[in-house]
């Protein structure tokens, strides 16, 4: 019986040594990879899109010797990107129907966080969409649902609105990058439109 206990104790000790060796090996590999020049990797993505966007902003800020770091607000950008993630992934698109001159989409947030994100997005996006495309987006809230009616006076763009649907209408345009840069650098992202 004593031999069995000694054998089990030895096995436990060896297991711990192996685990410790594996942990040390993983730590050493991570350190080696972190110090390796970027040119030694075929990868370009930093992780998920939020992390990648933030990394791109930081690289641009670092490359500009005139960056005023006292105004930089990366956290404001991160919070906005979380909103974008919520309005993309944590929203149920209940229906999308063609109407004369456009589309009506009914959507519902699926989390408290996405409900807050939609409220923020819909307070600013319709005006931005109008500036960029001349399309009209009317937003009506009924309980926990939003009805988005997007129309155009240009008959040639009606099918485009319908094809874009809910998320396409939110992603359309080139203002997002300017908006993100303004947030990260501490500027008012809506100042140019006030």
Secondary structure by P-SEA (a helix, b strand, c coil): caaaaaaaaaaaaaaaaaaaaaaaaaaaaaaaaaacccccccccccccaaaaaaaaaaaaaaaccccccccccaaaaaaaaaaaaaacccccccccccccccbbbbbbbccaaaaaaaaaaaaccaaaaaaaccbbbbbbbcccbbbbbbbbccccaaaaaaaacaaaaaacccaaaaaaaaaaaccccccccc
